[in-house]
Amino acid sequence: MTKENVKKKPLRVALIASEHTIREYTMFLERMLVGQADESIPVALVCPLKSDIDSVVIGAAEIIRYPVFELPLTGHLNRRLLAEQLDKFKPTVLHCLCESKAGLARQLARRLNLPYVLSVNSLEKRLVHFPLSVKRCVKILVPAKTIAARIAKAHPHFTDRIEQINIGTFMTETQACFSKPSEQITLVTTHQSGRADEFENLLSAVKHLIIDGYEFMMIIISDGRAERQLWKLLAALGLLQIVTVVPRLKPWYLVLSAGDIFIRPEPAAAFSPVLLEAMSVGTAVAGCRGGVDDLIIEDETAVVFDPSDELSIVRSLQRLLDRHEFARKIAKTAQQYVRENHTVSRMISAILKVYDDAQG
């Protein structure tokens, strides 16, 4: 019997998610699960024991917690128990959604005799040099050209297996940027760093603008790390009446769509789903180049500043605050760029094709 005559098994997918995936890429994970459910594809989701999976819309996916035992010297036992649970589910392909779980994916693929796909969303050196199986890793999926280039450099023997599939999002029909002239102007940014001092130049620039007579409020979406130091910095700069710190909310657009301008305050070492969502709701973006910056095209999808230069930040924000039509044009161009390159349907179709090809 020729290979062409061998009937493929019906697709069954096991997704391996880290805590980072569930926290940072919630919308991506939900859209993946919904897309596969729409195609009637059985899915098992492997996730950490204490992860907040209740915040994710999982549909009919089977949840498998890993590790079962959080004790020293139980790694081998945990992997064996996980392999047994997956064997009962009978997946035809594994998809590891985070490079931090690359070693686990390789071990499971070998133990279950399965092909696997690995998603990589980061440029961080400690995460780029991950273990791979020449025999079983059929694709390395990346959301940006900058990440693809770093992976190709770190793993030259896998260059032909690297494929860019853009993370998809849904578009709003309206523009958030300066859409309500009667309301106060709002700036939105995120604080995802463990250090508050990395925010000092941005907040000093905000102080500068307030002194110059600009009127606006600012919302900082914080993940909770270094928040006490952030409040101290706000107090020292006299910005407590101007800046509000809010916890991370899901979905992101509930806060992002309330803003006129979104600020990416520092280079991102990983693809930013928040920046993508900010563009999708039609905010004007002010950001910096560096890291994973594929979405930032100067004076087209964003205005650009030097994050180490307070005056550079001031000038970029002034361009948007002083010229509302220019700001709305930046927001519209970014929205159109996302519409053309980051649709959910195209993302799901591309991923399902990868799964189908992986099965041989």
N, C-alpha and C positions, 0 to 999 in steps of 0.2 A: 504494500500500500504506500503510495507516495505521500509526501508531507502535505501536499495540497488537498489530499482526500481525507486527511485526519481532521475530524470535527473537533473544534475547540470546545473546551468546557465552558458552561455559562460563567460569566464574570462574577467573582466574589472577592471583595476588597477588604483588607485589614489595614486600617490607618493607625499609625503609631504617633501619638502626640505627646509633647513635653508640656510642662507647666507654662513655659514661655509661649508655646503655640496657643494654648487656651487663653492666656492672658492678653497677648499682644495681637494675635491674629484671629480673634473670635469671629469676626464677620466673614473672613475667608473660610474658616472651618465650617461655619453654618451654611454658607453658600455651596461648599463642596458636598456636604451631607444632603442638602435639599436637592441639588442637581443629580446626585446619584440615586436618591429616592425617586425622583421623577422618571428616571430610566429603569426603575424596578431592580436596581442592583443591590443585593444584600451587602451590608457594611458592618464590620466590627470596629469599634474605636477603642484602642488601647491608650489609657491615660493614667496619670499618677493617682495614687491612692487618695490623696487629700485635695486634688484639684477641684475647682468650683465648676464642675461640669453642668450643674443645674442652671447656670447662667447661659448655657449654650443650647440653642434649638437643635436637638439631635435627631428628631424624627423617629424612625424605626430602627436606628442603629443599635447594635448590641454593644453594651459597655463592658469592657474588661479592665479591671483595675490592676495596676502594676507599679511597684512590687507589692506582693501580699504581705510580706514580713519586712518591717523596717528595722532589722537587727543586724549586728555585725556577722560576717561570715555566712550570710544567707543568700548571697548573690546567685550562686549556682542553683539553689533550690527555687528561688523566685523565677529564674529563667526557665527552668524545667516546667514549673507550674503554668507559666505563661504559654509555653510551647504546647502543652497539653490542651489548654483551653482553646488556643487557636486551631489546633488539629481537629477539635470537635466542630469548630465553625467551618473548616475546610476552605480557606481562602485560596484563590488562584493567583493572587499577586499581593505583595506587601507594598505599602507606601509610607515611608518614614517622613513625617512632616517637619522635622527639625534636625539640623546637623548634629545637635548634641546627643541624639539617639542613634547615630550612624552605626556605632559598634553593636548595639542591641539588634538593629535591623539586619546587619550582616550575619550575626550568630543565629537569629531566627530563620533567616532565609536558608542557611546551610542545614539547620536542623530539620526544617520542614520541606527542604528540596524545592524552594520556590524562587522565582525572580522577584527582584524588588526595585523600587523607585525611591530616590532620595531627593527631598526638597532642601535647598540651601538658601537662606534669606539674609545671611550676614557676611561681612567682610573681615570680622575679627580674626586675627591670626590664630588664636588658640582654638577657634572653631573651624577654620578652613582646612586644617591638616587632620582630617578624620579618616578612619579605616574604611576601605572599600573592598568589595569582592569583584575581581576581574570577571569571574564566571557568572555571577548572579545579579550584580548591579547593572540594570539595563539602561537607566537614564538618571541624569542628575538635573533636576528642574530648578531654574533660577528665575526670579522676577525682574531682573535688571541686567543690563549689559556690563555694568561695573562689577557685579558679582560674578558673572560668567568669566570675565577676564581674570579675576583673582583665582577662581577655581581652576581654570586652564593652566595657570602658572604653577599652582600648588600640585595639581594632578595631571601632568601633561599626557599621560597614557589614557586618560579618560576624556580628552578634548572632544572626540567625536560623539560622546554620549551626553554632552551638555546641551540642554535645550531651554531656551527662554520661553516661559509661558507667563504672560502678564497677569497679575492678580486683578480680578474683576470687581467692579462695584456698580451700583445702580445710580443713575443720574436723577437730579431733581429738575423739574421744568422751569424753576425760577432761579434767580440769582440772589444770593444773600448780600453781596457787597453793595452797600449804600442803597438798599432797596426801600428803606423806610426813612425818608428825609426828616420826619418829625421826631424820630427817636435818637437817643444818644448813640454816638459812634462807639462801637465795641471792637476791641482787639482781643484775639484769643491766641494762646500759646500753650505748650505742654512742658511740664517739668518732669523728665524721666531719668534724671541723673541722680546719683547718690550724693552729689555735692551742690550746695546752694551757691557757692562762690562763682561757679561757671555761669550763673545767671546775672552776675553783677553788672556786666557791660550793658546787657539789654535793659535792665531795670534803671540803670543810670541814664540810658538814652530816653527812657520813658519820663524820668524826672526832668530831663532837659526839655522835652517837649511841653510838659506841663508848665514849666517856668516861662517858656516862650508863648504861652497863652492858648495852647491847643486844649480842647475839651473832649474827653473820651473816658471810657472805663475799660478796664482790662481784666480778662478772666484767665487764670492759670489753671490748667487741668493737671493735677498732681497725682502721682502714684503713691504718695505717702512717704517716700524716702527723703530724708533731710528736710522735711517740711518745717520742723521747728526752726532750723537755721534760715529757711526761706522767710518765715514770718519775721525773724529778727532783722533780716536784711531789708524787708519792706518797711519795718518800723524805723530803721536807721535812715532810710531815704525819704521818710515822710509820705509813703504811698499807701498807707492802710485804708485811706478813704477812696482811693482810685482803683486799687487792685483787689480782686476777689479770688481766693484759692478754693477750687472745688475738687471733689474726688472724681476719679475716673468713672464715667457713666457709660452704659451700653444701651443702645448703639451710640457711636460717637457723634453722629450728626445732630443729636438733640442739643448738644452744646455748640458744635461747629456752625450750625445754621443760624445761630443767634449772633454770630460775629460778622463784621464787615471785612476785617483783615485777619489773616492767620499768619503767625510768625513761627518759622522754624529757627530756633535760636542758635543751634550749633550743628556741625556736621553729624550725620547719622551713620553709625556703623552697620546698620541693618535697614532693609527696606521699610519705609514708614507707611503703614496703612492709614495712620491719622492724616498725614499729608495728602494721600490719595483721596480720602473722604472729604477733606477740606476743599480740595479742588472740585470734587463732584457736586458739592452744594453751592458752589459759586462764590466763594470768598476770594479776595485778592490776596495773593501769597507774597510775603517778604521772607526771604530765606538766604542761606549761605551755601556756597558750593563746597564740595568735599564729601568723602564717604559715598554713600549710595545716593547720588544726586540726579538720577536719570529724569525725574519729573521736573526738575528745575531748569528751565531754558530761559536765560536772561532776557528780560524785557518782552518775553512772549507769554510764558506761563507764570512768571514771578519776577519781582525786583530782587536784586542780589546785594548783599552787604558782606563786609568782613566782620565776623563775630568778635574778633579781638580789638576792633576799632569802634569806640562808642560813637564818634562822629559819623562813621560810615553807616551805622544803624540808624542814627537820627536822620541822615539825608535820605535814606531809602524809605523810611516811614513818612517823611515829609512829602515825598513824591506821590504817595498814595493819598495822604490826608489832604493835600492841597489841590489835587487834580482828580476829582471824583470820576470823571469820564474816563480818564486814563486807567484808573484803578478798576473800573467796571470792564474795560477792554481786556485788561490782564486776566481778570476773573473769567470772562467769557472765553478767551483763548484757551485757558487752562481747562475749563469745562469741556470745550470741544475736543481738546487733546485726549482727555480721559474718555470721552464718548467714543472716539475713534480707536483707541488703543487698549481700553481696560473694561470691556464688556464682560459680564458674568457668563453669558451664553458661550462666547468664544473661549473663555477660560475652561469651562466645563467640557466643551467639545474636545479641546486640545488634550486635556488630562485623560479623558476617556479613551482617546486614540492611543495615548501612551500605554495605558493599561492593556488595551487590546493587542497592541504590537508586542508587549512584554510577554503575553501568553504564547507567542510564537505562531 
